[in-house]
Amino acid sequence: MAGEPTMHQNSVNLQSHAISEEFLSFPQAEPIDRVGLEQVEPTWFYTRFEDCMEMYANLDTVAEYLSNHRGWFCRCAEPMQTQPIGENAYDLLIGRFGSFGYQVEARIGLELLPPDEQGIYRIRSVPVPGYTAPGYEIDFQATMKLVELPIDEFCREQKIKPNQRPSAITGAQWTLDLYVGVKFPKFVRAMSESLIQKTGDGLLAQIVKQVSRRLSYKTQMDFHTTENIPFLTQGKRKKGVG
């Protein structure tokens, strides 16, 4: 994770359905019995995603901004729909995704916990009041830690000119472990288990990568605009990995 740029600028413009359509190559063979799905054991998919979101400010300034998530989370999550739940949580409508001709509309409750004694921030999935996910389950567990990044090394790697050199750089280093269980209808369960697993894991990893990088980029831009700090956008920095 160290030394890698955070995200491609063109990822910001991608929409959720663009990913899912790549996997919708199997026609739906029969009407879906939503009631019958309740008796089906979910097929679980997993992905881990790591990234570092750089902010051109000292650690305390970044920490204060992130703690005031009521001011930035909803607008940075757009075009996803968000609604506050209590003090630290949000109801987040991510979008519609699918595979094998079967789609679900992904919706999740996320709680942004304050940092603990070790300075670790945590984001975890929580129930959305009055809502039961139709045919899927999500377990979202993320950790984040703020660290001071070496300015000279960072500027050299990112080819930042001396006159653009920031006075401080804080990295928000985070790791997400995401498990998604999907209750597939009969016509999907009839397919190869290995094909279902491989396709589902790949789709989940691609969705997480796209959504995470888009949210990170918008948060970076919002932070630097809010704090009136010049920020070298991703289009002027070296391209990321895949």
N, C-alpha and C positions, 0 to 999 in steps of 0.2 A: 504494500500500500504506500509506503514511503516513497516520495519522489515522483509518483504518478500524478498527472493532472486530473482534475475532477470529472469533467464531462464535456461532450461535444456541444457546441452551440446549436447545431442543427437538431439535436435531440429535443430542444425546447419546443419545436414546432410539430413534433410527431403526436398523433392522437392514438388513444388506446386501441381503437378498432383496427388500426393499420397493422398491429401486431397479430391480433387474433385471426384476421382474415387469411394470413399465411397458412394457418393450420386447419382451416375449414374446408378440407378437401374431401370429406366423407359426407354424403347426403344423409339427412335424417330419415331413417328407414320406417319409423312407426311413431304414432303419437306418444308423448311422454306421460306416463302415469305418475303425477307428482305425489299422490298419496302413497303409492307403492314404493316410492323412493325412500320413504321414512324407514322402511324395513331393511334397506340395503346398507351394508357396511361400506364406509367411505374408502376410496383409494387415496393414499397420502402421497403428496409430492413435497419436495424440500429444495430450498436453495439458500445459499449464504452469499451475502454481498458486503463488500468492504469498500470504503471510500474515504477521502479526506477533503473537506470543504475549507478552502483557505479564505480568511478574512484579513484585510489590511488594517489591523488595529491591534491594540494590546489585549491581553486575555480578559481583563476586567470589563472592558468595553463590550467585547463579544459576549461575555457571560451575562451582562445586564440585558443586552438585546434579546438573547435567546430565552431568558427568564420571562420576558414580557411577550409570551407567545400569542396572547390575545391580539396583539398589534400586528403580527406578521403571518401567522400560520394560515389563516383562511385565504388571504389574498395571494400568498405564495403557492397555495395548493391549486388555485384555478388552472385549468378549467374544471377540475374536480369539484363537486359540490360538498361543502362542509357546513356543519352546524355544531356549535358548542354543546357539550354535555357536562354540566357541573363546572368545577373550577379549573381542571387541568385536562379535560378530555374532549374529543371531537368525534362526531358522526361523519364519516368520510365515504362518499360515493365515488368509487374509483373509476368504474366504467364497465362495459359489457365485454366479456372475453369468452372464447370458446375453442373447442377442438372436437374433431370427429362429428361435426354437425350438431353439437350440443353446446349451448351457451348458458352462462350465468352472469348476473349483474353483481359485480363485486362491491360489497358494502362492509365497512368495518368500523368499529369504535377503537380509537387510539387514545391512550393516556400518556401525557408528557410529564414525567415525574421530575421534581427538582433534583439537583445533584446531591449525592450522598456525601459522607465524610471523606471519601477518597476522590471526590470530584467527578464521579461517574454519573452521567445522565442516562435515564432509561426511558424507553418508549415501549409500551406493551398493549396488547389487544385487550379490550374490555367489552362487555355486552352493551348493545345499543338498546335503550329502553323501548319496549313495545315492538321490537323487531326480532324475528327469527329468520336466520339465513335459509333460503330455500335450496336444500340439496348440497350445501357445502359448509365447511368449518375452517376457521383461520386462527392460527396461533402465531402472532407477530411479537418478536422479542428483539429489541435493538438496544445497544449501548453506545454511548458517545463520551469522549473525553477531549477537553480542550488542552492543547499543548502549544508552547511557543516554538515557532519554526525558525531555523537559522536563516537570517535575511540574505547573507551573501550567497550561500549555497542555493537557496530558492531562486534568487534573481539570475544566477548563472544557468541553472537548469531550464528556467522558463525564458531565458534570453531577454530579460527585462533591462532596458537601458538605464544608465545611471540617473538620468533626470526623471525617471519614472519609479525610482526605488522607494518603496514604502518605508516608513519609520519603524513599523512593527508588523509582524505577520503571526496570526494565530490560526492553527489548524484544528478543525473539528473532526477528529478521527472517529469513525463509527463503524459498527459491525451489525448487520441484520441477519438473524436466523428466522426464516419464515417457513412454516408448515401449512399446507393447504390440503384439506381432505374433501374430495368430491364424490358425491353419490351418483354414479353414472346410471343411466337407464339401461335396459336389457340389451339393446342393439349395440351399445358401446362395450358392455361387459363381454359380449361374444367375441370380441377381437382379442388379439394377442396381448397378454399381460405386459410383456416386455415392450411392445410397441406403445401401449397406453402409458407406461411408466416413462419411457424415453421422451415421448412427445410432450407429456404433461410437465416433466421436469424442465425440458427445454423452453416451453412456453412460459412457465413461471419465472425462470431465470431472466428471460428477455423482457417480460413485463416489469419485473422488479428493477432491472437495470435502467429501462427507459423512464419509469415513473420517478425513481430515486434521483437520477441525474437531472431531470427536468425540475424537480422540487429543489434540489441543491442549487442549481443555477439561479433560479428565481429568488431563492433566499439570499444568495450572495449579492445579487443585484439590489434587492430590497434593503439589505443591511448597509451597503455602501451609499445608496441614495439617501437613506434615512440619516446616516451619520455624516453625510456630505464629504465622503472620502473618495478620491479618484480610484477607479478600479479598471485594470487592464482586462477587457473582456476576452472570452475564450477564443473568439475569432482571430485575436492577435497573438495567441499562445500556441505552443506546439500541440498537435493533435494527440488525443488520448488513445488508449489501447482498446481496440474493438468495441 
